[in-house]
Amino acid sequence: MSTSLSTSGSTYGRPPIAGPAATGPQALCAREPRVPAERLVAEMVPPPRFDSVRFDTYEPDPGQPSQAEAVTVLSGFAAGLGGAHASGGAKRRWFAKKAPLSTAPRGVYLDGGYGVGKTHLLASLWHATPAEPALKAFGTFVELTNLVGALGFQQTVQTLGGHRLLCIDEFELDDPGDTVLVSSLLSRLVEQGVALAATSNTLPGKLGEGRFAAADFLREIQGLSAHFRPLRIDGQDYRHRGLPEAPAPFSDEQVTKAAYATEGASLDDFPGLLEHLAKVHPSRYGALTDGVAAVCLTDVGPVPDQSTALRLVVLADRLYDREIPVLASGVPFDRLFSEEMLNGGYRKKYFRAISRLTALARDAKPLVSQ
């Protein structure tokens, strides 16, 4: 069993589910990924689940007019991003005279509950923007902050400053340091003509509320809000609309047997995996699943504390992005987080994780022999 993870190739690559594993399942707990900075930059594109989405593949709920309106607004936003900046490349970044800055917001901010298709729309905007892939970037909030950590602030500004568009998924401010960092970064990028788009479950003026003393950082939060035009998207969670209930957890024996029978599957006990996640930076959770066809977990139980819960949320997001089924024994996924957590400042994150893990559990059901 490998105790390290190669950083060559794509984070998103994984083998198809087929046949018995030749050497038995691997363990995520045995992996300690190291991701070089150049890979972080190269992989700032929509993940596999959203690689083929477009505005015309989004299916607005007829009962929610805001969904169709969002498609119209974002299509127009994308069309307006063509022109010299998109085609001028690096030379424009260094030698072109800057145009006067507009006082209008340079971005759109998709706000709504979990499961209304915000990431689908954000990825569609990325695809629709008339610029070559090297001049537009797509990443989660945690991936963006980690990029700054890997490259340094000034180098990140230089790397992204020539882009036409920066898309930030799951925009959340969980600590004051991130608030100041991101406020400064986005302000610098806007000055260089970069358009912004973001998704979140929290309005830009409410970022950080319930999680830290937001009032102490009101100036930074207001500065962030000024960069965006909020676009509210209402609706129900599409992942479970009209679908049967998620399968009940399987037994340890069923999960273990399926892991050994599935090529590329991983097998971990849930408490051990939670401990391991504390040793890996969340920005590397995608790399943690390189080459994994299915994640098999035994002894799933309630998450013990909020720090652990937030790490699990990030892992759930990366598994969902990469369309990796999750087969589990123990308690159902809707019992992972305590009532206190579900009523606290991070409640929307936890509900998103439950929704996504439930969808992945449904995908994993065929792995168990009937």
C-alpha positions in Angstrom: 0.0 0.0 0.0 1.4 3.4 -1.0 2.2 5.8 1.8 2.5 8.8 -0.4 0.7 10.3 -3.4 2.3 11.3 -6.7 1.6 14.9 -7.8 1.9 14.1 -11.5 -1.1 14.1 -13.6 -4.6 15.5 -12.9 -6.1 15.7 -9.5 -9.4 14.9 -11.1 -8.3 11.6 -12.9 -9.8 8.4 -11.6 -10.2 4.9 -13.0 -13.6 3.5 -13.9 -15.4 1.2 -11.5 -14.7 -2.3 -12.7 -13.8 -5.8 -11.5 -12.2 -6.9 -8.3 -9.2 -4.9 -7.0 -6.0 -6.8 -7.7 -4.2 -5.8 -4.5 -7.1 -4.9 -2.3 -8.5 -1.4 -1.5 -6.2 1.5 -0.7 -6.6 3.7 2.3 -7.0 7.5 2.3 -5.5 7.5 5.7 -2.2 6.3 4.2 -2.0 9.2 1.8 -0.1 12.5 2.4 -0.5 14.4 -0.8 2.0 17.2 -1.7 0.7 19.6 -4.4 3.2 21.9 -6.1 2.1 25.5 -6.7 2.1 25.1 -10.5 -0.4 22.3 -10.2 -2.7 24.5 -8.1 -2.7 27.1 -10.9 -3.1 24.6 -13.7 -6.1 23.0 -12.1 -8.1 26.2 -11.6 -10.8 25.0 -13.9 -14.3 23.6 -13.3 -14.1 20.1 -11.8 -15.3 17.0 -13.7 -18.9 17.1 -12.6 -19.2 20.6 -14.1 -16.8 20.2 -17.0 -19.6 19.8 -19.6 -22.3 22.0 -18.0 -23.6 25.0 -19.9 -26.3 27.6 -19.5 -28.6 25.6 -21.8 -28.1 22.4 -19.7 -29.4 24.2 -16.6 -33.0 23.4 -16.0 -34.7 26.3 -14.2 -37.6 25.4 -11.9 -40.7 26.9 -13.5 -41.9 27.8 -10.0 -38.8 29.8 -9.2 -38.5 32.8 -11.6 -35.1 33.8 -10.1 -33.5 30.8 -11.6 -34.3 31.7 -15.2 -33.4 35.3 -14.5 -30.0 34.2 -13.2 -29.3 32.5 -16.6 -30.2 35.6 -18.4 -28.1 37.9 -16.2 -25.1 35.6 -16.3 -25.3 35.1 -20.1 -25.2 38.8 -20.5 -22.3 39.1 -18.0 -20.3 36.5 -19.9 -21.0 38.2 -23.3 -19.7 41.5 -21.9 -16.3 40.0 -20.9 -15.0 39.7 -24.5 -12.6 42.3 -25.9 -9.1 43.5 -25.6 -8.4 42.3 -22.1 -9.4 38.8 -22.9 -7.1 38.6 -25.9 -4.3 40.8 -24.9 -2.5 38.3 -22.8 0.4 39.0 -20.6 1.6 42.0 -22.6 -1.4 43.9 -21.7 -0.8 43.2 -18.0 2.6 44.8 -18.1 2.5 47.5 -20.8 -1.0 48.5 -21.6 -2.4 51.7 -20.1 -5.1 51.0 -17.5 -8.6 52.1 -18.4 -10.4 54.3 -15.8 -12.0 52.1 -13.2 -15.8 52.0 -13.1 -17.6 52.6 -9.9 -20.1 49.7 -10.8 -19.4 46.3 -9.3 -17.0 44.2 -11.3 -18.6 40.9 -10.3 -21.7 38.9 -9.7 -22.5 37.1 -6.5 -24.8 34.1 -6.6 -26.6 33.7 -3.3 -29.1 31.0 -2.5 -29.7 27.8 -0.6 -27.8 24.5 -1.2 -28.9 22.5 -4.3 -30.3 25.3 -6.4 -27.5 24.9 -9.1 -25.2 27.8 -8.2 -22.0 25.9 -9.0 -23.6 24.8 -12.3 -24.3 28.4 -13.2 -20.8 29.5 -12.1 -19.1 26.8 -14.2 -21.4 27.7 -17.1 -20.3 31.4 -16.8 -16.6 30.2 -16.9 -17.3 28.2 -20.1 -19.3 31.0 -21.8 -16.8 33.7 -21.2 -15.0 34.5 -24.5 -11.5 34.0 -23.3 -9.0 31.2 -23.6 -8.8 28.9 -20.6 -5.5 30.3 -19.5 -7.1 33.7 -19.0 -9.9 32.6 -16.7 -9.7 30.8 -13.4 -12.2 28.7 -11.4 -11.6 27.5 -7.8 -13.1 27.2 -4.4 -12.5 29.8 -1.7 -10.2 27.5 0.2 -8.2 26.7 -3.0 -7.8 30.4 -3.6 -6.5 31.2 -0.1 -4.2 28.2 -0.4 -2.9 29.5 -3.7 -1.9 32.8 -1.9 -0.2 30.7 0.7 1.8 28.7 -1.9 2.7 31.6 -4.2 2.7 34.6 -1.9 0.4 37.6 -2.2 2.3 39.6 -4.8 2.9 36.5 -7.1 -0.8 35.6 -6.8 -1.8 39.1 -7.9 0.6 38.8 -10.9 -0.6 35.3 -11.8 -4.3 36.1 -11.7 -4.0 39.8 -12.7 -3.9 39.2 -16.4 -7.1 37.0 -16.3 -10.4 38.1 -17.7 -12.5 36.2 -15.1 -12.0 34.7 -11.6 -14.8 32.4 -10.4 -14.8 31.6 -6.7 -17.1 28.7 -5.5 -18.3 28.3 -1.9 -17.3 31.8 -0.9 -17.1 31.8 2.9 -15.2 33.8 5.4 -14.5 31.6 8.5 -11.9 33.8 10.2 -10.8 37.4 10.2 -7.4 36.6 8.5 -9.2 35.3 5.5 -11.4 38.4 5.4 -8.5 40.8 5.2 -6.5 38.6 2.8 -9.3 38.1 0.3 -10.5 41.7 0.5 -7.0 42.9 -0.4 -6.5 40.3 -3.1 -9.8 41.0 -4.9 -9.3 44.7 -4.7 -6.0 44.4 -6.4 -7.4 42.1 -9.1 -10.3 44.4 -9.8 -7.8 47.3 -10.2 -6.2 45.2 -12.9 -9.5 44.6 -14.7 -10.3 41.1 -13.6 -14.0 40.4 -13.4 -15.3 38.4 -10.4 -18.0 35.8 -9.9 -18.7 33.9 -6.7 -21.2 31.5 -5.1 -22.2 31.3 -1.5 -25.1 30.6 0.8 -24.5 33.9 2.5 -25.1 37.4 1.1 -21.8 39.4 0.8 -22.8 41.9 3.5 -23.4 39.0 5.9 -20.2 37.1 5.4 -18.6 35.9 8.7 -21.9 36.5 10.6 -22.3 33.9 13.4 -18.7 32.6 12.9 -16.5 35.4 14.2 -16.8 39.0 15.3 -17.8 40.3 11.9 -18.5 43.8 13.3 -14.7 44.2 14.0 -14.0 43.7 10.3 -17.0 45.6 8.9 -14.8 47.7 6.6 -13.2 44.7 4.9 -16.6 42.9 4.5 -18.2 46.1 3.1 -15.2 46.4 0.7 -15.8 42.8 -0.5 -19.5 43.5 -1.0 -18.8 46.5 -3.1 -17.2 44.4 -5.8 -20.3 42.3 -6.4 -23.8 42.6 -7.7 -25.8 40.1 -5.6 -28.0 37.7 -7.6 -30.5 35.8 -5.5 -31.4 32.2 -6.7 -34.3 30.6 -4.9 -35.5 27.0 -5.1 -35.4 23.5 -3.6 -32.5 21.1 -3.6 -32.4 19.7 -7.1 -30.2 16.7 -6.0 -33.1 15.1 -4.3 -36.1 16.5 -6.2 -38.4 13.7 -7.2 -35.8 11.0 -6.3 -36.2 8.0 -4.0 -34.8 8.3 -0.5 -31.1 7.6 0.0 -30.2 4.0 0.8 -29.8 3.2 4.4 -26.2 2.6 5.6 -24.9 -0.9 4.8 -23.1 -3.2 7.2 -19.4 -3.2 7.8 -19.1 -6.5 6.1 -21.0 -5.3 3.0 -18.9 -2.2 2.7 -15.6 -4.1 3.1 -16.7 -6.7 0.6 -17.6 -4.0 -1.9 -14.3 -2.2 -1.4 -12.3 -5.4 -2.2 -14.5 -6.1 -5.3 -14.3 -2.6 -6.7 -11.2 -1.6 -8.7 -9.8 1.7 -7.4 -11.8 1.8 -4.2 -10.5 3.1 -0.9 -11.5 1.7 2.5 -11.2 3.5 5.8 -12.9 3.5 9.2 -14.6 6.8 9.6 -13.1 7.9 13.0 -9.6 7.2 11.6 -10.3 9.2 8.5 -11.5 12.2 10.5 -8.2 12.1 12.5 -6.2 12.0 9.2 -8.0 14.9 7.7 -6.6 17.1 10.6 -3.1 16.3 9.3 -3.8 17.3 5.7 -4.5 20.9 4.6 -8.1 21.1 3.2 -6.7 22.5 -0.1 -5.2 19.0 -0.6 -8.4 17.0 -0.1 -8.9 16.8 -3.9 -5.4 15.4 -4.3 -6.2 13.0 -1.5 -8.7 11.3 -3.8 -6.5 11.0 -6.9 -7.2 7.8 -8.7 -10.0 6.8 -6.3 -13.1 5.2 -7.9 -15.2 4.9 -4.8 -14.8 5.8 -1.1 -15.8 3.1 1.3 -16.3 4.0 5.0 -17.0 1.8 8.0 -18.3 2.9 11.4 -19.6 6.3 10.3 -20.8 8.2 13.4 -21.6 11.7 14.5 -18.8 14.2 14.0 -17.3 15.1 17.4 -16.6 18.9 17.1 -17.0 21.8 14.7 -13.4 21.9 13.4 -13.7 18.3 12.4 -17.1 18.9 10.9 -15.8 21.8 8.7 -13.0 19.6 7.4 -15.5 16.9 6.5 -17.6 19.5 4.6 -14.6 20.3 2.4 -13.9 16.6 1.8 -17.6 16.1 0.8 -17.4 19.0 -1.6 -14.3 17.5 -3.3 -15.8 14.0 -3.5 -18.9 15.5 -5.1 -16.9 17.6 -7.6 -15.1 14.5 -8.7 -18.3 12.3 -8.8 -16.8 9.7 -6.4 -19.5 7.4 -4.9 -19.5 7.0 -1.1 -20.5 3.7 0.4 -20.8 3.7 4.2 -21.9 1.7 7.2 -22.9 3.2 10.6 -25.3 6.2 11.0 -27.1 7.9 8.0 -25.4 11.0 6.7 -28.3 13.2 8.0 -27.1 12.3 11.5 -23.5 13.4 11.1 -23.9 16.8 12.6 -25.4 17.7 16.0 -28.5 19.8 16.4 -26.3 22.5 17.8 -24.1 22.5 14.6 -27.2 22.5 12.3 -28.5 25.5 14.2 -25.2 27.5 14.2 -23.4 29.8 12.0 -22.2 27.0 9.6 -25.5 25.4 9.2 -25.8 26.0 5.5 -22.4 24.3 5.0 -23.5 21.3 6.9 -26.8 20.9 5.0 -24.9 21.2 1.8 -22.6 18.4 2.9 -25.5 16.2 3.9 -27.1 16.8 0.5 -24.0 16.0 -1.4 -23.0 13.0 0.6 -26.6 11.6 0.3 -26.4 12.0 -3.5 -23.0 10.1 -3.5 -24.4 7.4 -1.3 -27.2 6.9 -3.9 -24.5 6.6 -6.6 -22.7 4.0 -4.5 -25.6 1.7 -4.0 -24.9 -0.5 -7.1 -21.5 -1.4 -5.6 -23.1 -3.7 -3.1 -24.0 -7.1 -4.6 -27.7 -7.9 -4.2 
